[in-house]
Amino acid sequence: MKRHKTNYPGVYYREVKRLGGAGTERVYYIVFKKDGKVYEEKVGRQYADDMTPARAARIRGERIEGKRPSRKEERERQQAEAEAENNRWTFDRLWEEYKARNPGLKGLITDENRYVKHLQPLFGSKEPKDLTPFEVDKLRVTMLKTHKPGTVKNTLELLRRLINFGVKKRLCQGPGFTIEMPRVNNQKTEDLSSEQLCRLLEAMEKAENLQAAALMKLALFTGMRRGELFRLKWDDIDFERNFIYIRDPKGGKDQVVPLNQMARDVLQNHPRESEYVFPGRKGQQRKDITKQVNRIKAAAGLPKDFRALHGLRHVYASMLASSGKVDLYTLQKLLTHKSPAMTQRYAHLRDEALKRAASLAGTLISQTMNGGRLPKTANQE
């Protein structure tokens, strides 16, 4: 193609077919000498790059002075940046990879909400190695102003989990410091008085929503968790041997709990409408029943902060512990707690039962010393 001179030294153009339109346009080139070597470079199109002879001349001057890279050097730089970006494992990228590798993980929806709301705005575009203690501490302090310590701890635990995931898979480097968790003391052991429990049982009997009432009864009679009740299928109930099989519980390993007579009566009188004992819409696994059970709770006049399902699990455990007839190991197995520490919250109730038993022994001995007689045992009778 023919070269056309311009009024600017070292700047010329060629006529070529216009990109994206009819007719032709000029493509400008510059020629210059630097360090004894002659360079000839394309600098841009008339329309596509809005290039003019004057602009081309300015680019030529910058190239001679070393203030501007060539188009080739710029392309190589952009390519290198793109490759570096592809190799960057930011928290956003780690989160997507983590979800892809753990599709059936429990609590993934809750973790998604925590990530999007609290972590992504601050750390989404960052790599773990660029994280600083100040940034993490700022997140903790800011969240504690409007959220419970438990929520803050769960959010920071998710941040730590993503970092550990990336480091373990050798996708990225860690931040070089330990993320400190806030202290949380949110163990809430709910209980009901005898009067409150009687009112609740009466409200269950009068409830219009039979499924909600039956679900609450089973929580009270077995101590099962809300999620375990939602996942419970008829195939998981062994009426012959009086056992309930708990699939995929919170502790991770399948568990078996006894089916007592009261729970058995509830289930035998409950309609079978689906493979699930307490199905949701269209017979599928139930996701929620909060409104229905709260109506029964309100009808019984229970405190507003009493959790209608998880609270009944605590009532079940508290009754057994305070009876003095169930040791903590047995209680741990009945509640399917993973570790004894989780059952320890009921220890004081058992201690009170033991104190009552010890006081009774002291009273009986005192009566004997004062001329009374010990009550006959079953063997003596």
URUR-V984134 format. One line per field, one symbol per residue. ss: DSSP state (~ for helix, > for strand, _ for the rest). psi: psi as a letter, one per 20 degrees, with the letter a starting at -180 (. if undefined). burial: b if it has 9 or more other C-alpha atoms within 8 Angstrom, else e. Layout:
ss = ???
psi = ???
burial = ???
This chain:
ss = ___>>_____>>>>>>>______>>>>>>>>>>>__>>>>>>>>>_______~~~~~~~~~~~~~_____~~~~~~~~~~~~~~~~___>~~~~~~~~~~~______~~~~~~~~~~~~~~~~___>~~~__~~~~~~~~~~~~____~~~~~~~~~~~~~~~~~~~~_________________________~~~~~~~~~~~~~___~~~~~~~~~~~~~___~~~~~~_>~~~>>____>>>>________>>>>__~~~~~~~~_______>____~~~______~~~~~~~~~~__________~~~~~~~~~~~~~~____~~~~~~~~____~~~~~~~~~~~~~~~~~~~~~~~~~~~~~~____________
psi = qpppqrippjprrqprpppjrqbrrpoqqqprppkjpppoqpirqgghjlqrhgghhghgghhhijipqrhghgghghghgghhhhipnrhghgggggghimhjpqjhgghgggghghgghhigjqqhhiqqhggghggggghihiqqhhggghghhgghggghggghjkhrqrijrpoppqppmkoooqrqrhgghghghghghiqhnhggghghghhhihjqrghhhhipqhiipnhgjlqppoplahihpqrpqqnrhghggghhjpqoirhqhmqbpkjrpqhqkggghhgggghikqqhjpphghhhghgghggggihjiprhgghghhikqhqhhhihijhhghhhhhggghhgghgghghghjjaqqqqrhhh.
burial = eeeeebeeebbbbbbeebeeeeeebbbbbbbbbeeeeeeebbbbbbbeeebebeebbebbebbbeeeebebeebeeeeeeeeeeeeeebbbbebbeebbeeeeeeeebeebeebbbebbbeebbbbbbbebeeeebeeebeebbeeeebeebbebbbbbbebbbbbbeeeebbbbeeeeeeeeeeeeeebbeeeebbebbebbbeebeeeebbbbbbbbbbbbbbbebbbbbbeebbbeeebbbbbbebeeeebbebbbbeebbebeeeeeeeebbbbbbeebbbbeeeeebbbebbbbbebeeeeebbbbbbbbbbbebbbbbebbbeebbbbbebeebebbeebbebbbbbbeeeeeeeeebbebbeeeeeeeeeeeee
